[in-house]
Amino acid sequence: MDHKKTWDAVVAEIQRRKDAGETLESIGVKFGRSKSYVHKMLSGAVTGSRVNVDNVKTMIRGLGLKLEDEKKDEILEGFGLVRRVKA
């Protein structure tokens, strides 16, 4: 997962929702953060490089985003690894 791209997608989705009239408080509730934290995300005071990957994944799920890496996991679900051997 490209952390910077993922973070940018999360922030862009938050901005899109804010522009559509959703409050910062209601956006933050979706992934367990306060209104002020969401505001800091939008202003750049909180950056993706400082945020734990698991927290970013929680934000992604809370906002209902589907990113490329998560789509790959869905496609591979139910498959296992096969050991490579020389014949």
C-alpha positions, 0 to 999 in steps of 0.5 A: 500500500502506497501510504502517501497515495492512500492518505491523500485519498482519505483527505480528499474524501473528507474534503469532498464530504465537507464540500457536500455539506457534511459536518467535520464532527459527523465525518470524524464519528465514522472513524472514531476521531474528533472534529478538531482532528479531522480539521487538522487533517484537512489543514495539513497539521496531521499528515499520513507519515505520522499516522499508523497504517492500521489507523489509516485502514480504519479511516478507509473503512469508516469512510467506505472507501475501496482502494486498489490494495484492498480490492486485490485482497478481495480477489485473492480471498479463498486462494492460498500460496503454493510452494515453488519447486524445481522439477 
